[in-house]
Amino acid sequence: MKRYLPLIALTLVIACNKQEKPVVAGDANHGKQLIDQYGCTACHVIPGITGKGMVGPSLDHIATRQIIAVSIPNSPQNMQVYIQNPQMANPQNVMPNLGVKPDEARDITAYLYTLK
């Protein structure tokens, strides 16, 4: 039994540190096209998309952040809602409401969740 303790301890550490991956529906490739179409890189640096965003934060590693938009828990559902209506989170938010449709927000979120 004593020789199995390290293996049991390692298994417990891995199990405790393993976070569930969020389920992200949508077409990431289409989302990448939409990000370009909506001109998101005018404000944000987004890996994999050409642009020089210097107004908003870089979206590098956005999928692994705990929060988005300063105070919103990062989940695919929250990100989709935020992309559709940034002022709902904060009326003074400088991110413009671009009229992104729900299916487009889903695809954009799918791409952003590839940025780990």
N, CA, C and O atoms as CSV, one atom per row, in Angstrom:
chain,resi,resn,atom,element,x,y,z
A,1,MET,N,N,0.821,-1.198,0.000
A,1,MET,CA,C,0.000,0.000,0.000
A,1,MET,C,C,0.862,1.258,0.000
A,1,MET,O,O,0.541,2.240,-0.669
A,2,LYS,N,N,1.965,1.219,0.761
A,2,LYS,CA,C,2.821,2.393,0.893
A,2,LYS,C,C,3.396,2.825,-0.457
A,2,LYS,O,O,3.534,4.020,-0.722
A,3,ARG,N,N,3.727,1.864,-1.299
A,3,ARG,CA,C,4.320,2.222,-2.589
A,3,ARG,C,C,3.286,2.826,-3.543
A,3,ARG,O,O,3.669,3.441,-4.538
A,4,TYR,N,N,1.998,2.668,-3.271
A,4,TYR,CA,C,0.955,3.222,-4.134
A,4,TYR,C,C,0.538,4.641,-3.721
A,4,TYR,O,O,-0.155,5.324,-4.475
A,5,LEU,N,N,0.951,5.082,-2.546
A,5,LEU,CA,C,0.563,6.407,-2.069
A,5,LEU,C,C,0.962,7.530,-3.025
A,5,LEU,O,O,0.138,8.405,-3.290
A,6,PRO,N,N,2.187,7.548,-3.556
A,6,PRO,CA,C,2.522,8.618,-4.503
A,6,PRO,C,C,1.606,8.617,-5.736
A,6,PRO,O,O,1.217,9.677,-6.224
A,7,LEU,N,N,1.274,7.448,-6.223
A,7,LEU,CA,C,0.392,7.354,-7.383
A,7,LEU,C,C,-1.012,7.843,-7.046
A,7,LEU,O,O,-1.634,8.547,-7.841
A,8,ILE,N,N,-1.509,7.474,-5.879
A,8,ILE,CA,C,-2.829,7.931,-5.447
A,8,ILE,C,C,-2.820,9.443,-5.262
A,8,ILE,O,O,-3.757,10.122,-5.682
A,9,ALA,N,N,-1.776,9.979,-4.639
A,9,ALA,CA,C,-1.676,11.423,-4.430
A,9,ALA,C,C,-1.631,12.162,-5.765
A,9,ALA,O,O,-2.294,13.186,-5.926
A,10,LEU,N,N,-0.863,11.657,-6.712
A,10,LEU,CA,C,-0.773,12.282,-8.024
A,10,LEU,C,C,-2.131,12.270,-8.727
A,10,LEU,O,O,-2.522,13.262,-9.342
A,11,THR,N,N,-2.837,11.165,-8.638
A,11,THR,CA,C,-4.158,11.056,-9.243
A,11,THR,C,C,-5.112,12.082,-8.651
A,11,THR,O,O,-5.875,12.716,-9.379
A,12,LEU,N,N,-5.072,12.248,-7.323
A,12,LEU,CA,C,-5.941,13.229,-6.670
A,12,LEU,C,C,-5.597,14.655,-7.083
A,12,LEU,O,O,-6.498,15.461,-7.316
A,13,VAL,N,N,-4.323,14.977,-7.176
A,13,VAL,CA,C,-3.910,16.319,-7.599
A,13,VAL,C,C,-4.400,16.602,-9.011
A,13,VAL,O,O,-4.930,17.681,-9.279
A,14,ILE,N,N,-4.230,15.659,-9.901
A,14,ILE,CA,C,-4.676,15.850,-11.283
A,14,ILE,C,C,-6.185,16.022,-11.324
A,14,ILE,O,O,-6.685,16.902,-12.025
A,15,ALA,N,N,-6.917,15.201,-10.590
A,15,ALA,CA,C,-8.373,15.280,-10.586
A,15,ALA,C,C,-8.849,16.604,-10.016
A,15,ALA,O,O,-9.805,17.184,-10.530
A,16,CYS,N,N,-8.202,17.096,-8.963
A,16,CYS,CA,C,-8.617,18.358,-8.353
A,16,CYS,C,C,-8.287,19.555,-9.225
A,16,CYS,O,O,-9.021,20.543,-9.217
A,17,ASN,N,N,-7.202,19.489,-9.973
A,17,ASN,CA,C,-6.792,20.606,-10.820
A,17,ASN,C,C,-7.451,20.594,-12.186
A,17,ASN,O,O,-7.371,21.572,-12.930
A,18,LYS,N,N,-8.091,19.507,-12.512
A,18,LYS,CA,C,-8.702,19.398,-13.832
A,18,LYS,C,C,-9.974,20.233,-13.867
A,18,LYS,O,O,-10.924,19.961,-13.133
A,19,GLN,N,N,-9.988,21.235,-14.711
A,19,GLN,CA,C,-11.166,22.078,-14.848
A,19,GLN,C,C,-11.979,21.599,-16.030
A,19,GLN,O,O,-11.438,21.176,-17.052
A,20,GLU,N,N,-13.295,21.674,-15.872
A,20,GLU,CA,C,-14.148,21.292,-16.986
A,20,GLU,C,C,-13.994,22.325,-18.091
A,20,GLU,O,O,-14.002,23.530,-17.840
A,21,LYS,N,N,-13.855,21.840,-19.306
A,21,LYS,CA,C,-13.748,22.740,-20.440
A,21,LYS,C,C,-15.154,23.168,-20.838
A,21,LYS,O,O,-16.053,22.333,-20.939
A,22,PRO,N,N,-15.350,24.470,-21.064
A,22,PRO,CA,C,-16.686,24.905,-21.455
A,22,PRO,C,C,-17.044,24.375,-22.841
A,22,PRO,O,O,-16.196,24.242,-23.723
A,23,VAL,N,N,-18.304,24.084,-22.994
A,23,VAL,CA,C,-18.794,23.645,-24.297
A,23,VAL,C,C,-19.044,24.893,-25.134
A,23,VAL,O,O,-19.838,25.757,-24.760
A,24,VAL,N,N,-18.365,24.976,-26.257
A,24,VAL,CA,C,-18.496,26.137,-27.122
A,24,VAL,C,C,-19.066,25.679,-28.461
A,24,VAL,O,O,-18.410,24.972,-29.226
A,25,ALA,N,N,-20.281,26.091,-28.719
A,25,ALA,CA,C,-20.900,25.788,-30.010
A,25,ALA,C,C,-20.458,26.858,-30.998
A,25,ALA,O,O,-19.981,27.919,-30.595
A,26,GLY,N,N,-20.612,26.589,-32.264
A,26,GLY,CA,C,-20.308,27.607,-33.263
A,26,GLY,C,C,-19.186,27.195,-34.184
A,26,GLY,O,O,-18.503,26.193,-33.968
A,27,ASP,N,N,-19.017,27.993,-35.211
A,27,ASP,CA,C,-18.028,27.759,-36.254
A,27,ASP,C,C,-16.893,28.760,-36.080
A,27,ASP,O,O,-17.018,29.928,-36.445
A,28,ALA,N,N,-15.783,28.287,-35.516
A,28,ALA,CA,C,-14.648,29.175,-35.232
A,28,ALA,C,C,-14.095,29.825,-36.495
A,28,ALA,O,O,-13.698,30.990,-36.461
A,29,ASN,N,N,-14.061,29.097,-37.608
A,29,ASN,CA,C,-13.545,29.681,-38.859
A,29,ASN,C,C,-14.431,30.824,-39.327
A,29,ASN,O,O,-13.935,31.862,-39.766
A,30,HIS,N,N,-15.741,30.635,-39.232
A,30,HIS,CA,C,-16.656,31.720,-39.600
A,30,HIS,C,C,-16.512,32.882,-38.622
A,30,HIS,O,O,-16.576,34.048,-39.013
A,31,GLY,N,N,-16.316,32.550,-37.340
A,31,GLY,CA,C,-16.113,33.589,-36.332
A,31,GLY,C,C,-14.904,34.453,-36.640
A,31,GLY,O,O,-14.944,35.672,-36.470
A,32,LYS,N,N,-13.830,33.823,-37.094
A,32,LYS,CA,C,-12.623,34.567,-37.473
A,32,LYS,C,C,-12.928,35.529,-38.619
A,32,LYS,O,O,-12.464,36.669,-38.615
A,33,GLN,N,N,-13.699,35.077,-39.588
A,33,GLN,CA,C,-14.101,35.939,-40.711
A,33,GLN,C,C,-14.961,37.101,-40.215
A,33,GLN,O,O,-14.801,38.235,-40.666
A,34,LEU,N,N,-15.868,36.814,-39.292
A,34,LEU,CA,C,-16.741,37.865,-38.758
A,34,LEU,C,C,-15.952,38.903,-37.968
A,34,LEU,O,O,-16.242,40.097,-38.047
A,35,ILE,N,N,-14.967,38.458,-37.214
A,35,ILE,CA,C,-14.120,39.390,-36.466
A,35,ILE,C,C,-13.450,40.362,-37.431
A,35,ILE,O,O,-13.370,41.560,-37.161
A,36,ASP,N,N,-12.973,39.839,-38.549
A,36,ASP,CA,C,-12.358,40.687,-39.570
A,36,ASP,C,C,-13.407,41.605,-40.201
A,36,ASP,O,O,-13.161,42.795,-40.393
A,37,GLN,N,N,-14.566,41.052,-40.517
A,37,GLN,CA,C,-15.647,41.814,-41.157
A,37,GLN,C,C,-16.128,42.962,-40.269
A,37,GLN,O,O,-16.353,44.069,-40.758
A,38,TYR,N,N,-16.285,42.710,-38.990
A,38,TYR,CA,C,-16.755,43.747,-38.068
A,38,TYR,C,C,-15.650,44.718,-37.660
A,38,TYR,O,O,-15.925,45.714,-36.991
A,39,GLY,N,N,-14.424,44.450,-38.047
A,39,GLY,CA,C,-13.318,45.364,-37.763
A,39,GLY,C,C,-12.888,45.378,-36.310
A,39,GLY,O,O,-12.455,46.410,-35.799
A,40,CYS,N,N,-13.003,44.254,-35.646
A,40,CYS,CA,C,-12.658,44.180,-34.223
A,40,CYS,C,C,-11.190,44.522,-33.952
A,40,CYS,O,O,-10.843,44.988,-32.867
A,41,THR,N,N,-10.332,44.284,-34.955
A,41,THR,CA,C,-8.904,44.569,-34.759
A,41,THR,C,C,-8.593,46.060,-34.859
A,41,THR,O,O,-7.441,46.461,-34.691
A,42,ALA,N,N,-9.588,46.871,-35.127
A,42,ALA,CA,C,-9.379,48.316,-35.055
A,42,ALA,C,C,-9.108,48.711,-33.602
A,42,ALA,O,O,-8.418,49.695,-33.335
A,43,CYS,N,N,-9.655,47.940,-32.677
A,43,CYS,CA,C,-9.466,48.232,-31.255
A,43,CYS,C,C,-8.671,47.161,-30.505
A,43,CYS,O,O,-7.932,47.478,-29.573
A,44,HIS,N,N,-8.816,45.902,-30.904
A,44,HIS,CA,C,-8.196,44.796,-30.172
A,44,HIS,C,C,-7.093,44.114,-30.982
A,44,HIS,O,O,-7.203,43.978,-32.200
A,45,VAL,N,N,-6.050,43.693,-30.310
A,45,VAL,CA,C,-5.087,42.771,-30.899
A,45,VAL,C,C,-5.694,41.387,-30.716
A,45,VAL,O,O,-6.008,40.974,-29.600
A,46,ILE,N,N,-5.854,40.676,-31.834
A,46,ILE,CA,C,-6.471,39.352,-31.790
A,46,ILE,C,C,-5.559,38.384,-32.535
A,46,ILE,O,O,-5.393,38.499,-33.749
A,47,PRO,N,N,-4.971,37.436,-31.818
A,47,PRO,CA,C,-4.079,36.475,-32.465
A,47,PRO,C,C,-4.749,35.785,-33.654
A,47,PRO,O,O,-5.904,35.365,-33.590
A,48,GLY,N,N,-3.986,35.685,-34.733
A,48,GLY,CA,C,-4.480,35.018,-35.934
A,48,GLY,C,C,-5.204,35.937,-36.895
A,48,GLY,O,O,-5.598,35.514,-37.981
A,49,ILE,N,N,-5.387,37.208,-36.504
A,49,ILE,CA,C,-6.091,38.165,-37.352
A,49,ILE,C,C,-5.242,39.427,-37.436
A,49,ILE,O,O,-4.821,39.970,-36.414
A,50,THR,N,N,-4.997,39.884,-38.640
A,50,THR,CA,C,-4.162,41.061,-38.855
A,50,THR,C,C,-4.856,42.316,-38.362
A,50,THR,O,O,-6.035,42.532,-38.645
A,51,GLY,N,N,-4.149,43.124,-37.643
A,51,GLY,CA,C,-4.675,44.392,-37.156
A,51,GLY,C,C,-3.745,44.973,-36.118
A,51,GLY,O,O,-2.840,44.299,-35.627
A,52,LYS,N,N,-3.977,46.229,-35.789
A,52,LYS,CA,C,-3.113,46.918,-34.825
A,52,LYS,C,C,-3.940,47.567,-33.730
A,52,LYS,O,O,-3.709,48.725,-33.382
A,53,GLY,N,N,-4.883,46.848,-33.195
A,53,GLY,CA,C,-5.749,47.408,-32.162
A,53,GLY,C,C,-4.981,48.023,-31.019
A,53,GLY,O,O,-4.080,47.401,-30.454
A,54,MET,N,N,-5.343,49.262,-30.675
A,54,MET,CA,C,-4.623,49.957,-29.616
A,54,MET,C,C,-5.575,50.625,-28.635
A,54,MET,O,O,-5.145,51.413,-27.792
A,55,VAL,N,N,-6.863,50.318,-28.739
A,55,VAL,CA,C,-7.833,50.955,-27.843
A,55,VAL,C,C,-8.259,49.986,-26.741
A,55,VAL,O,O,-8.142,50.289,-25.554
A,56,GLY,N,N,-8.748,48.828,-27.147
A,56,GLY,CA,C,-9.198,47.821,-26.192
A,56,GLY,C,C,-8.064,46.882,-25.830
A,56,GLY,O,O,-6.971,46.965,-26.389
A,57,PRO,N,N,-8.333,45.985,-24.887
A,57,PRO,CA,C,-7.297,45.037,-24.471
A,57,PRO,C,C,-7.007,43.993,-25.546
A,57,PRO,O,O,-7.850,43.705,-26.395
A,58,SER,N,N,-5.816,43.442,-25.492
A,58,SER,CA,C,-5.480,42.309,-26.349
A,58,SER,C,C,-6.373,41.141,-25.948
A,58,SER,O,O,-6.658,40.945,-24.767
A,59,LEU,N,N,-6.808,40.374,-26.931
A,59,LEU,CA,C,-7.657,39.218,-26.647
A,59,LEU,C,C,-6.856,37.922,-26.644
A,59,LEU,O,O,-7.424,36.830,-26.684
A,60,ASP,N,N,-5.538,38.050,-26.596
A,60,ASP,CA,C,-4.674,36.876,-26.476
A,60,ASP,C,C,-5.022,36.154,-25.175
A,60,ASP,O,O,-5.145,36.791,-24.129
A,61,HIS,N,N,-5.177,34.878,-25.229
A,61,HIS,CA,C,-5.513,34.033,-24.072
A,61,HIS,C,C,-6.881,34.353,-23.462
A,61,HIS,O,O,-7.107,34.058,-22.289
A,62,ILE,N,N,-7.783,34.939,-24.221
A,62,ILE,CA,C,-9.110,35.298,-23.695
A,62,ILE,C,C,-9.859,34.063,-23.189
A,62,ILE,O,O,-10.640,34.160,-22.242
A,63,ALA,N,N,-9.631,32.915,-23.807
A,63,ALA,CA,C,-10.364,31.704,-23.412
A,63,ALA,C,C,-9.993,31.222,-22.010
A,63,ALA,O,O,-10.769,30.508,-21.375
A,64,THR,N,N,-8.829,31.602,-21.533
A,64,THR,CA,C,-8.387,31.118,-20.225
A,64,THR,C,C,-8.536,32.165,-19.117
A,64,THR,O,O,-8.179,31.903,-17.969
A,65,ARG,N,N,-9.050,33.322,-19.446
A,65,ARG,CA,C,-9.233,34.359,-18.425
A,65,ARG,C,C,-10.461,34.046,-17.575
A,65,ARG,O,O,-11.421,33.440,-18.051
A,66,GLN,N,N,-10.419,34.457,-16.342
A,66,GLN,CA,C,-11.528,34.217,-15.420
A,66,GLN,C,C,-12.697,35.174,-15.654
A,66,GLN,O,O,-13.858,34.805,-15.480
A,67,ILE,N,N,-12.372,36.416,-16.055
A,67,ILE,CA,C,-13.422,37.405,-16.289
A,67,ILE,C,C,-13.211,38.086,-17.626
A,67,ILE,O,O,-12.105,38.100,-18.167
A,68,ILE,N,N,-14.286,38.650,-18.150
A,68,ILE,CA,C,-14.223,39.482,-19.350
A,68,ILE,C,C,-14.893,40.809,-19.024
A,68,ILE,O,O,-15.704,40.895,-18.102
A,69,ALA,N,N,-14.557,41.822,-19.771
A,69,ALA,CA,C,-15.174,43.148,-19.610
A,69,ALA,C,C,-15.144,43.617,-18.154
A,69,ALA,O,O,-16.141,44.127,-17.641
A,70,VAL,N,N,-14.032,43.448,-17.512
A,70,VAL,CA,C,-13.731,43.922,-16.164
A,70,VAL,C,C,-14.426,43.129,-15.047
A,70,VAL,O,O,-13.831,42.932,-13.988
A,71,SER,N,N,-15.664,42.672,-15.254
A,71,SER,CA,C,-16.359,42.063,-14.117
A,71,SER,C,C,-17.273,40.884,-14.455
A,71,SER,O,O,-17.941,40.365,-13.561
A,72,ILE,N,N,-17.324,40.453,-15.694
A,72,ILE,CA,C,-18.248,39.394,-16.088
A,72,ILE,C,C,-17.516,38.051,-16.060
A,72,ILE,O,O,-16.451,37.919,-16.662
A,73,PRO,N,N,-18.074,37.053,-15.368
A,73,PRO,CA,C,-17.449,35.723,-15.397
A,73,PRO,C,C,-17.341,35.216,-16.833
A,73,PRO,O,O,-18.298,35.285,-17.604
A,74,ASN,N,N,-16.177,34.712,-17.172
A,74,ASN,CA,C,-15.925,34.266,-18.544
A,74,ASN,C,C,-16.569,32.904,-18.783
A,74,ASN,O,O,-16.143,31.887,-18.235
A,75,SER,N,N,-17.594,32.914,-19.604
A,75,SER,CA,C,-18.239,31.690,-20.075
A,75,SER,C,C,-18.663,31.947,-21.508
A,75,SER,O,O,-18.835,33.103,-21.894
A,76,PRO,N,N,-18.836,30.911,-22.303
A,76,PRO,CA,C,-19.276,31.129,-23.683
A,76,PRO,C,C,-20.591,31.913,-23.758
A,76,PRO,O,O,-20.749,32.782,-24.614
A,77,GLN,N,N,-21.524,31.606,-22.867
A,77,GLN,CA,C,-22.809,32.292,-22.893
A,77,GLN,C,C,-22.653,33.775,-22.565
A,77,GLN,O,O,-23.231,34.627,-23.240
A,78,ASN,N,N,-21.871,34.083,-21.527
A,78,ASN,CA,C,-21.655,35.484,-21.157
A,78,ASN,C,C,-20.932,36.238,-22.262
A,78,ASN,O,O,-21.253,37.392,-22.544
A,79,MET,N,N,-19.952,35.586,-22.892
A,79,MET,CA,C,-19.220,36.248,-23.963
A,79,MET,C,C,-20.143,36.555,-25.141
A,79,MET,O,O,-20.068,37.638,-25.721
A,80,GLN,N,N,-20.993,35.629,-25.487
A,80,GLN,CA,C,-21.922,35.851,-26.599
A,80,GLN,C,C,-22.835,37.041,-26.313
A,80,GLN,O,O,-23.028,37.898,-27.175
A,81,VAL,N,N,-23.388,37.095,-25.122
A,81,VAL,CA,C,-24.278,38.204,-24.751
A,81,VAL,C,C,-23.517,39.520,-24.776
A,81,VAL,O,O,-24.025,40.526,-25.272
A,82,TYR,N,N,-22.299,39.517,-24.243
A,82,TYR,CA,C,-21.488,40.732,-24.205
A,82,TYR,C,C,-21.159,41.220,-25.617
A,82,TYR,O,O,-21.229,42.419,-25.887
A,83,ILE,N,N,-20.806,40.318,-26.504
A,83,ILE,CA,C,-20.480,40.702,-27.880
A,83,ILE,C,C,-21.692,41.344,-28.553
A,83,ILE,O,O,-21.544,42.279,-29.340
A,84,GLN,N,N,-22.875,40.850,-28.250
A,84,GLN,CA,C,-24.089,41.398,-28.848
A,84,GLN,C,C,-24.469,42.764,-28.277
A,84,GLN,O,O,-24.990,43.618,-28.995
A,85,ASN,N,N,-24.207,42.969,-26.982
A,85,ASN,CA,C,-24.614,44.223,-26.353
A,85,ASN,C,C,-23.648,44.601,-25.237
A,85,ASN,O,O,-23.925,44.349,-24.064
A,86,PRO,N,N,-22.506,45.209,-25.599
A,86,PRO,CA,C,-21.488,45.551,-24.601
A,86,PRO,C,C,-21.975,46.533,-23.529
A,86,PRO,O,O,-21.486,46.507,-22.400
A,87,GLN,N,N,-22.932,47.396,-23.876
A,87,GLN,CA,C,-23.399,48.391,-22.914
A,87,GLN,C,C,-24.266,47.778,-21.813
A,87,GLN,O,O,-24.497,48.418,-20.787
A,88,MET,N,N,-24.745,46.561,-22.008
A,88,MET,CA,C,-25.539,45.920,-20.966
A,88,MET,C,C,-24.679,45.703,-19.721
A,88,MET,O,O,-25.176,45.818,-18.601
A,89,ALA,N,N,-23.416,45.395,-19.903
A,89,ALA,CA,C,-22.515,45.181,-18.776
A,89,ALA,C,C,-22.146,46.509,-18.118
A,89,ALA,O,O,-22.016,46.593,-16.897
A,90,ASN,N,N,-21.980,47.527,-18.929
A,90,ASN,CA,C,-21.588,48.831,-18.430
A,90,ASN,C,C,-22.041,49.885,-19.441
A,90,ASN,O,O,-21.506,49.939,-20.549
A,91,PRO,N,N,-23.002,50.709,-19.087
A,91,PRO,CA,C,-23.516,51.711,-20.039
A,91,PRO,C,C,-22.451,52.673,-20.567
A,91,PRO,O,O,-22.608,53.212,-21.662
A,92,GLN,N,N,-21.373,52.900,-19.814
A,92,GLN,CA,C,-20.293,53.779,-20.279
A,92,GLN,C,C,-19.224,53.039,-21.073
A,92,GLN,O,O,-18.208,53.629,-21.439
A,93,ASN,N,N,-19.437,51.780,-21.337
A,93,ASN,CA,C,-18.483,50.970,-22.085
A,93,ASN,C,C,-18.201,51.622,-23.440
A,93,ASN,O,O,-19.127,52.035,-24.138
A,94,VAL,N,N,-16.927,51.714,-23.805
A,94,VAL,CA,C,-16.580,52.333,-25.081
A,94,VAL,C,C,-16.638,51.349,-26.247
A,94,VAL,O,O,-16.552,51.753,-27.406
A,95,MET,N,N,-16.785,50.053,-25.943
A,95,MET,CA,C,-16.929,49.092,-27.036
A,95,MET,C,C,-18.298,49.331,-27.683
A,95,MET,O,O,-19.325,49.276,-27.007
A,96,PRO,N,N,-18.306,49.593,-28.979
A,96,PRO,CA,C,-19.584,49.904,-29.631
A,96,PRO,C,C,-20.464,48.677,-29.811
A,96,PRO,O,O,-19.979,47.554,-29.945
A,97,ASN,N,N,-21.759,48.919,-29.809
A,97,ASN,CA,C,-22.713,47.869,-30.159
A,97,ASN,C,C,-22.745,47.831,-31.680
A,97,ASN,O,O,-23.238,48.764,-32.315
A,98,LEU,N,N,-22.231,46.778,-32.257
A,98,LEU,CA,C,-22.101,46.667,-33.712
A,98,LEU,C,C,-23.278,45.947,-34.365
A,98,LEU,O,O,-23.269,45.712,-35.574
A,99,GLY,N,N,-24.285,45.598,-33.575
A,99,GLY,CA,C,-25.436,44.898,-34.135
A,99,GLY,C,C,-25.138,43.451,-34.493
A,99,GLY,O,O,-25.713,42.912,-35.439
A,100,VAL,N,N,-24.252,42.828,-33.750
A,100,VAL,CA,C,-23.886,41.432,-33.999
A,100,VAL,C,C,-25.090,40.551,-33.669
A,100,VAL,O,O,-25.665,40.649,-32.585
A,101,LYS,N,N,-25.460,39.701,-34.608
A,101,LYS,CA,C,-26.600,38.800,-34.430
A,101,LYS,C,C,-26.202,37.629,-33.531
A,101,LYS,O,O,-25.017,37.316,-33.413
A,102,PRO,N,N,-27.190,36.974,-32.890
A,102,PRO,CA,C,-26.869,35.865,-31.979
A,102,PRO,C,C,-26.024,34.756,-32.605
A,102,PRO,O,O,-25.083,34.277,-31.973
A,103,ASP,N,N,-26.335,34.345,-33.821
A,103,ASP,CA,C,-25.545,33.278,-34.447
A,103,ASP,C,C,-24.132,33.744,-34.767
A,103,ASP,O,O,-23.194,32.948,-34.728
A,104,GLU,N,N,-23.970,35.024,-35.085
A,104,GLU,CA,C,-22.631,35.578,-35.329
A,104,GLU,C,C,-21.830,35.647,-34.026
A,104,GLU,O,O,-20.641,35.331,-34.002
A,105,ALA,N,N,-22.495,36.062,-32.949
A,105,ALA,CA,C,-21.822,36.120,-31.644
A,105,ALA,C,C,-21.373,34.726,-31.216
A,105,ALA,O,O,-20.307,34.574,-30.620
A,106,ARG,N,N,-22.174,33.716,-31.513
A,106,ARG,CA,C,-21.812,32.331,-31.187
A,106,ARG,C,C,-20.541,31.933,-31.935
A,106,ARG,O,O,-19.643,31.323,-31.354
A,107,ASP,N,N,-20.462,32.281,-33.242
A,107,ASP,CA,C,-19.287,31.920,-34.039
A,107,ASP,C,C,-18.053,32.717,-33.625
A,107,ASP,O,O,-16.948,32.175,-33.585
A,108,ILE,N,N,-18.236,33.997,-33.317
A,108,ILE,CA,C,-17.114,34.820,-32.836
A,108,ILE,C,C,-16.593,34.251,-31.514
A,108,ILE,O,O,-15.384,34.145,-31.310
A,109,THR,N,N,-17.504,33.891,-30.631
A,109,THR,CA,C,-17.120,33.286,-29.357
A,109,THR,C,C,-16.361,31.984,-29.588
A,109,THR,O,O,-15.374,31.709,-28.906
A,110,ALA,N,N,-16.818,31.187,-30.544
A,110,ALA,CA,C,-16.124,29.924,-30.854
A,110,ALA,C,C,-14.680,30.204,-31.252
A,110,ALA,O,O,-13.779,29.472,-30.845
A,111,TYR,N,N,-14.443,31.259,-32.046
A,111,TYR,CA,C,-13.062,31.586,-32.412
A,111,TYR,C,C,-12.287,32.082,-31.185
A,111,TYR,O,O,-11.162,31.644,-30.942
A,112,LEU,N,N,-12.880,32.981,-30.424
A,112,LEU,CA,C,-12.175,33.530,-29.269
A,112,LEU,C,C,-11.822,32.447,-28.257
A,112,LEU,O,O,-10.818,32.558,-27.553
A,113,TYR,N,N,-12.629,31.413,-28.181
A,113,TYR,CA,C,-12.328,30.307,-27.272
A,113,TYR,C,C,-11.231,29.373,-27.801
A,113,TYR,O,O,-10.849,28.421,-27.121
A,114,THR,N,N,-10.736,29.638,-28.989
A,114,THR,CA,C,-9.546,28.909,-29.444
A,114,THR,C,C,-8.273,29.589,-28.954
A,114,THR,O,O,-7.184,29.028,-29.073
A,115,LEU,N,N,-8.402,30.790,-28.407
A,115,LEU,CA,C,-7.249,31.581,-27.971
A,115,LEU,C,C,-6.927,31.271,-26.514
A,115,LEU,O,O,-7.347,31.984,-25.602
A,116,LYS,N,N,-6.175,30.199,-26.315
A,116,LYS,CA,C,-5.890,29.734,-24.949
A,116,LYS,C,C,-4.530,30.139,-24.477
A,116,LYS,O,O,-4.147,29.821,-23.351
